[in-house]
Amino acid sequence: MIVRSALAKFMALGLIGTAVTFPAHAQTAMPADQAPATAPSAGTSAQGTSTSTPAKGKNAKAAYTGPNTIVVLPPTPMLDGEGKQRLDPDGKPMFNPAVQQIRDKKGRPVFDSDGKPVFGTATNLGYDEKGKKIAVKKVKPPKMTPISISTGTLTVDGWTGKARLNYDIADFKYLYIYAPGIGTSIVSQNPFPGAKEQSAAFNDKTLRITVDGHPIELSSEKRLLGKKPQSAWVAVDRGFLLPAKFPAFGYGTSTKAPYAWPGSKESVTSKGAVLAPPLPPDVRPTLLMAPCPAGMMRPSRPSVLPGQKAPEQPCVPINVSSGSTATPAPATPSPAPAK
């Protein structure tokens, strides 16, 4: 009995040990070369390690190969109605500001369909280098005083000195009236150094002043200033003389000699049945020359004073210095953006 009990216990313990050993063997890792292949996870792409290639199709953007240099046109002479270069109050030539080529929204120079540069205008300045729209600054225009003299007559001491005067003065600053033996009267509607006030000198269609006891009158078919009479400030330059035997009329922006003596517009021919007789040559005003064609001007020459023979002044092409002009690249239009 004792032997059988011991043998039964021994066999029971052996069976239990064998059962416990099997799970240990089942949990032992297999060699790497014998491990079965596993399927890729749902979040892993088979192309994850492949090299990416550029996209092709309608959405592809072509690289810009056009020019980047902005073309700048140098300043051009500022011309008057006769094609002559304007002068500032100090007598210096006046120029229009330089004009430059505009940029598009991508900061690239703009060209037209013919490959020519498109330049900025007063209302379109294009974009800057970063593609920001350049705002047009609103500049309040200065207050101006226009005067229109129509079929005007200038008299000195009651004698007609000039007739059929026709001027459209955009901004009235000073009028110049020369009379032999008196000098040059400088007239303005505002006070200026050396001038004396003459009350109610501007009255409707007439300007009446008195210089050294000599009455001087300018009459027009149109009202000169406002409806109410206004004072005039008058100064006399007795040292400035013109080589003219008859009075002369001019206007400008300076109170210094030799002043400005623009030509008069030609009078409109009367439509009446009876034509007025021709004026004596000395009473006729110097006529305004016709403007020059676009791109042309009259060369600068010494001022021709009333009474002097004016030389011919033909229009010539404007010769613009290229010193301030940027050397443009070949005019290649930028590619149109993909739609």
Legacy VTK file of the C-alpha trace (Angstrom):
# vtk DataFile Version 3.0
C-alpha trace
ASCII
DATASET POLYDATA
POINTS 339 float
0.000 0.000 0.000
2.719 2.402 0.891
4.601 1.646 -2.369
1.450 2.141 -4.482
0.642 5.474 -2.863
4.145 6.799 -3.429
4.134 5.689 -7.053
0.751 7.346 -7.699
1.975 10.612 -6.240
5.152 10.479 -8.324
3.228 9.943 -11.571
0.776 12.729 -10.723
3.572 15.165 -10.149
5.225 14.195 -13.464
2.026 14.806 -15.424
1.544 18.227 -13.834
5.125 19.260 -14.652
4.718 18.248 -18.270
1.497 20.296 -18.622
3.146 23.341 -17.160
6.146 23.038 -19.524
4.059 23.136 -22.748
2.850 26.802 -22.410
6.418 27.903 -21.756
7.530 26.381 -25.042
4.530 27.925 -26.844
5.523 31.444 -25.668
9.156 31.183 -26.815
9.976 33.620 -29.741
10.673 32.018 -33.086
13.874 32.795 -35.045
13.643 35.858 -37.350
14.247 33.845 -40.493
11.337 31.534 -39.609
8.839 34.303 -38.621
5.766 34.509 -40.881
5.238 37.660 -42.930
2.700 40.087 -41.454
0.211 42.140 -43.492
0.711 45.921 -43.562
-1.387 47.941 -41.190
-4.314 49.994 -42.418
-2.491 53.319 -41.842
0.686 52.260 -43.685
0.873 52.874 -47.460
2.780 50.626 -49.807
4.164 53.782 -51.433
5.294 55.377 -48.189
8.952 54.785 -48.951
8.752 55.538 -52.668
10.251 58.839 -54.074
7.629 61.544 -54.807
7.405 62.840 -58.419
6.210 66.319 -59.539
2.551 66.562 -60.455
1.654 66.817 -64.080
-1.490 68.173 -65.641
-3.575 71.371 -65.877
-2.617 72.562 -62.399
1.125 72.595 -63.119
2.678 76.167 -63.072
5.298 77.095 -65.637
8.441 78.763 -64.295
8.678 82.484 -65.159
11.534 83.156 -67.590
10.652 86.696 -68.678
12.510 89.937 -67.861
12.509 91.466 -64.392
13.941 94.892 -65.268
11.485 97.791 -65.088
11.752 100.244 -67.986
11.886 103.889 -66.870
11.327 106.766 -69.284
13.292 109.927 -68.443
11.526 113.232 -67.734
10.257 115.050 -70.825
10.000 118.829 -71.337
6.755 120.396 -70.159
5.365 122.266 -73.159
2.993 125.184 -73.463
0.311 125.706 -76.087
2.895 126.720 -78.703
5.134 123.718 -78.161
7.732 125.689 -76.179
9.175 124.429 -72.925
7.580 126.042 -69.880
9.654 127.983 -67.380
9.096 128.241 -63.641
8.931 131.612 -61.854
12.732 131.547 -61.547
13.160 131.074 -65.283
14.258 127.434 -65.070
12.957 124.860 -67.591
10.137 122.646 -66.346
9.891 118.875 -66.941
7.201 116.242 -66.658
7.955 113.542 -64.059
9.591 110.289 -65.142
7.260 107.445 -66.134
8.000 103.810 -65.310
6.652 100.451 -66.410
3.987 98.883 -64.199
4.083 95.457 -62.514
1.394 92.805 -62.344
0.023 91.068 -59.237
3.093 88.831 -59.131
5.501 91.764 -59.240
6.540 91.111 -62.846
6.891 93.760 -65.564
3.786 94.109 -67.742
3.947 94.002 -71.538
1.220 94.382 -74.114
0.335 91.880 -76.841
3.114 93.274 -79.053
5.754 92.833 -76.367
6.001 96.555 -75.581
6.211 97.834 -71.994
2.999 99.107 -70.405
3.635 102.320 -68.480
1.799 103.740 -65.512
-0.854 106.412 -65.816
-2.384 108.899 -63.416
-5.090 106.357 -62.511
-3.123 103.087 -62.776
0.258 102.649 -61.074
0.198 98.848 -61.106
1.620 96.738 -58.249
4.854 96.794 -56.275
7.503 94.054 -56.155
5.528 92.128 -53.537
2.298 92.210 -55.537
0.634 94.921 -53.458
-1.567 97.366 -55.343
-0.046 100.851 -55.500
-2.684 103.318 -54.374
-3.154 106.492 -56.368
-2.692 109.471 -54.086
-5.481 111.974 -54.337
-3.971 115.422 -54.605
-6.286 118.329 -54.105
-5.777 120.677 -57.063
-4.741 124.206 -56.119
-7.297 126.945 -56.333
-6.984 128.686 -59.689
-8.346 131.921 -61.077
-9.058 131.651 -64.796
-9.510 134.714 -66.987
-10.782 134.774 -70.548
-10.177 137.831 -72.707
-12.319 137.788 -75.840
-11.858 140.328 -78.633
-10.171 142.598 -76.124
-8.973 146.142 -76.727
-6.096 147.843 -74.916
-6.100 151.644 -74.792
-3.644 154.152 -73.302
-4.784 157.752 -72.872
-7.851 156.847 -74.912
-5.776 155.702 -77.910
-6.027 152.104 -79.112
-2.756 150.315 -78.584
-3.821 146.734 -79.302
-7.065 145.247 -80.557
-8.608 141.813 -81.017
-6.844 140.324 -78.035
-7.883 136.729 -77.279
-6.419 134.913 -74.309
-7.503 131.993 -72.144
-5.469 132.345 -68.949
-5.855 129.179 -66.882
-4.540 130.713 -63.643
-4.294 134.469 -63.393
-1.227 135.668 -61.476
0.041 138.828 -63.181
-0.873 140.894 -66.238
1.786 142.936 -68.018
0.876 146.114 -69.886
3.681 147.972 -71.636
3.187 151.555 -72.807
5.966 153.573 -74.505
7.117 156.437 -72.300
5.434 154.936 -69.221
6.987 151.531 -68.661
5.594 148.130 -67.851
2.651 147.942 -65.459
2.376 144.731 -63.426
-1.227 144.057 -62.367
-2.568 141.432 -59.970
-5.738 140.793 -58.000
-3.651 140.057 -54.890
-1.122 142.206 -53.025
2.573 141.741 -53.846
5.752 143.612 -52.829
6.007 147.116 -54.284
2.419 147.229 -55.540
-0.257 149.785 -54.690
-3.968 149.121 -54.542
-6.367 150.694 -57.016
-9.963 150.216 -55.923
-12.612 148.718 -58.223
-10.095 148.374 -61.061
-11.666 145.082 -62.167
-15.254 145.907 -63.022
-17.248 143.375 -65.029
-15.658 143.265 -68.525
-13.143 146.048 -67.959
-9.834 146.637 -66.204
-9.051 150.322 -65.560
-5.847 151.531 -63.915
-3.984 154.821 -63.772
-0.195 155.044 -63.983
1.487 158.429 -63.540
-1.734 160.132 -64.560
-2.150 158.025 -67.713
-5.410 156.016 -67.872
-4.901 152.466 -69.145
-7.903 150.311 -69.986
-8.380 146.686 -71.074
-11.878 145.780 -72.242
-13.268 142.372 -73.199
-16.488 140.895 -74.484
-16.475 138.495 -71.512
-16.443 139.217 -67.787
-12.889 139.271 -66.493
-13.393 138.267 -62.838
-16.436 138.226 -60.569
-19.690 140.105 -60.777
-18.642 142.593 -58.097
-15.875 145.159 -58.646
-12.503 144.129 -57.245
-9.312 145.968 -56.450
-6.134 145.610 -58.451
-2.583 145.873 -57.125
-0.309 147.681 -59.549
3.465 148.140 -59.724
5.424 149.912 -62.491
8.790 148.844 -63.906
10.047 152.019 -65.588
13.468 150.596 -66.329
12.274 147.785 -68.602
11.698 148.990 -72.147
10.472 147.105 -75.200
11.608 147.795 -78.765
7.981 148.517 -79.669
6.327 151.774 -80.723
2.879 150.626 -79.588
1.593 149.165 -76.313
1.937 145.447 -75.645
0.045 142.975 -73.461
1.227 139.826 -71.705
0.728 137.648 -68.646
2.767 135.272 -66.508
3.839 134.222 -63.020
6.815 136.499 -62.333
7.302 140.093 -61.234
10.766 140.234 -62.784
11.806 141.288 -66.281
11.702 140.332 -69.135
8.251 139.014 -68.148
6.215 136.856 -70.541
4.471 137.981 -73.706
2.459 135.030 -75.069
0.782 135.278 -78.442
-2.912 135.879 -78.828
-5.359 133.422 -80.271
-6.692 134.338 -83.664
-10.025 136.135 -83.662
-13.065 134.320 -84.947
-14.167 135.704 -88.297
-17.353 137.705 -88.017
-20.401 136.146 -89.649
-21.988 139.509 -90.398
-22.602 140.852 -93.878
-19.989 143.595 -93.465
-16.444 142.571 -92.508
-14.397 144.800 -90.248
-11.482 146.564 -91.941
-8.030 145.116 -91.272
-6.143 146.540 -88.333
-2.906 148.470 -88.788
0.104 146.168 -88.300
1.240 147.916 -85.109
-2.167 147.440 -83.494
-2.419 143.745 -84.275
-1.328 141.385 -81.509
1.293 138.726 -82.068
-0.616 135.529 -82.809
-0.181 132.332 -80.890
1.687 129.636 -82.821
0.009 126.304 -83.491
0.954 123.465 -81.114
3.527 120.913 -82.250
2.556 117.325 -83.117
2.995 114.646 -80.473
6.650 113.887 -79.741
7.847 117.247 -81.093
8.626 120.672 -79.619
10.033 124.047 -80.529
13.689 124.441 -79.490
14.486 126.879 -76.712
15.636 130.252 -77.967
16.036 133.710 -76.471
12.687 135.316 -75.763
11.335 137.479 -78.539
10.018 140.731 -77.148
7.135 142.700 -78.645
8.500 144.863 -81.423
11.241 142.399 -82.373
11.115 140.254 -85.482
10.443 136.686 -84.463
12.564 134.056 -86.258
10.972 130.905 -87.545
10.638 128.215 -84.912
9.854 124.898 -86.607
8.909 121.885 -84.531
11.677 119.334 -84.005
11.634 115.857 -82.400
12.073 115.829 -78.629
15.595 114.669 -77.837
15.351 112.933 -74.483
18.590 112.136 -72.686
19.049 108.428 -72.094
21.092 108.918 -68.965
18.223 108.155 -66.611
16.726 105.403 -68.711
17.093 101.834 -67.454
18.386 99.420 -70.076
15.363 97.290 -70.888
15.595 93.549 -71.270
14.184 91.878 -74.373
10.478 92.576 -74.507
9.099 89.164 -73.694
5.528 89.077 -72.398
5.041 87.183 -69.174
3.150 83.888 -69.581
-0.559 84.079 -69.019
-1.670 82.555 -65.716
-3.237 79.105 -65.934
-7.019 79.164 -65.888
LINES 1 340
339 0 1 2 3 4 5 6 7 8 9 10 11 12 13 14 15 16 17 18 19 20 21 22 23 24 25 26 27 28 29 30 31 32 33 34 35 36 37 38 39 40 41 42 43 44 45 46 47 48 49 50 51 52 53 54 55 56 57 58 59 60 61 62 63 64 65 66 67 68 69 70 71 72 73 74 75 76 77 78 79 80 81 82 83 84 85 86 87 88 89 90 91 92 93 94 95 96 97 98 99 100 101 102 103 104 105 106 107 108 109 110 111 112 113 114 115 116 117 118 119 120 121 122 123 124 125 126 127 128 129 130 131 132 133 134 135 136 137 138 139 140 141 142 143 144 145 146 147 148 149 150 151 152 153 154 155 156 157 158 159 160 161 162 163 164 165 166 167 168 169 170 171 172 173 174 175 176 177 178 179 180 181 182 183 184 185 186 187 188 189 190 191 192 193 194 195 196 197 198 199 200 201 202 203 204 205 206 207 208 209 210 211 212 213 214 215 216 217 218 219 220 221 222 223 224 225 226 227 228 229 230 231 232 233 234 235 236 237 238 239 240 241 242 243 244 245 246 247 248 249 250 251 252 253 254 255 256 257 258 259 260 261 262 263 264 265 266 267 268 269 270 271 272 273 274 275 276 277 278 279 280 281 282 283 284 285 286 287 288 289 290 291 292 293 294 295 296 297 298 299 300 301 302 303 304 305 306 307 308 309 310 311 312 313 314 315 316 317 318 319 320 321 322 323 324 325 326 327 328 329 330 331 332 333 334 335 336 337 338
